């Protein structure tokens, strides 16, 4: 399509299956976003689709942590409560086009003090009881009330998609926080190992200095500086690990006591991104679903505003009985009924109704622009993350080679230093290169995991076409 791909049209068509009005389609042809049939920046290897992105990481602890977060995270509980509130608001708004029925009861007591026939003052009490039922119903001839109800329903569905977004984001954020913690733990271990190695080197240099080997005083100073620098880095990594533990514990709904144990290693991504990923996968993205529902709500409110210029018809009916004795209220012969109808046509309200129409039309244009921008941003995010998959893999491959060579160079430099073939600067530089390469490799491995998480989130789920979780509640249309 020239204006917008079948992806966005399919979004409106698929959602129509729920029985709700999807009026946004008329605007798509005017303000569409051009989109490809497939995403471009993908891996070249073709692999079959799989279900369940958590299983891709092959981490036994991950699924347990995600389950705990989904059960105990307070932000998700707040999002669920907002959905409940949206359900209540919808039910309240949905009652506008239904009849209302009210029961009324009144009683009075009258005292009579003068009898003209007897010419005497007498005391007499008269008890009067009224019982009635009133029915009122505005006939929705033009569909104004139903449009308002449909707008409220679209608002409710938008709130539900916001919950979906919170649900998926929480799962991804839990996994991301776990990977950050694992990396922090591995960085601490690497720094502890490096510090031990530097301290061993210092003992060798100091022993050479005590034996009177020339020019070793400078070597001692430089090596001691190297040791203390490693000690400072270790303290930094411990601080980062402590913060990572507390961050994950907070996500899990635990008290942030920094007592989590980390025993696993960073998982390796063995599977690749399938080629030919259909762009229809974006139909699962909660932010796109939310933007579409907001557009639908704005369109329905525009319809309701226009129909407010038309006359409204209201039917009222009442039935009741009046008696001086309470028991007589149940007498069918005393029942009185009435039925009335009224027509109301707006003539002049100072331009308020037409101003509401212009306001509603502006809100539709705003919602359409936001919808288009959301779709465009979604494509940008997915394409960027798909391209990053390849770039990060290339970077990691090169860094692994660099790490291996740096470790070998460090070993050779130490051997040659002991034989007096190189100075201490060469040894320290080789140690620094080896340490930085190993640390960068840990960080890059985590970056690949985080990028894959972001990709799942950008696609609204796994590479398969499974739809995201819903709130488990049915909506009465």
Buried (B, 14 or more C-beta within 10 A) or exposed (E): EEEBBEBBBEBBEEBEEEEBBBBBBEBBEEEBBEBEEEBEBBBEEEEEEEEEBBEBBEBEBBBEBBBBBBEEBEBBEEBBEBBEEBBEBBEEBBEBBEEEEEEEEEEEEEEEEEEEEEEEEEEEEEEEBBBBEBBEBBBBEBBBBBBBBBBBBBBBBBBBBBBBBBBBBBBBBBBBBBBBBBBBBBBBBBBBBBBEBBBEBBEBBBEBBEEEEEEBEEBBEBBBEBBEBBBEBBEEBBEBBBBBBBBBBBBBBBEBEBEBEBEBEBBEBEBBBBEEBEBBBBBBBBBBBBBBBBBBBBBBBBBBBBBBBEEBBEBBBBBBBBBEEEEEBEEEEEEEEEEEEEEEEEEEEEEEBBEBBEEBBEBBBEBBBBBBEBBEBBBEBBBBBBBBBBEBBEBBEEBBEBBEEBBEBBEBBBEBBEEEEBBBEBBBBBBBBBBEBBBBBBEBBBBBBBBBBBBBBBBBBBBBBBEBEEBEEEBEE
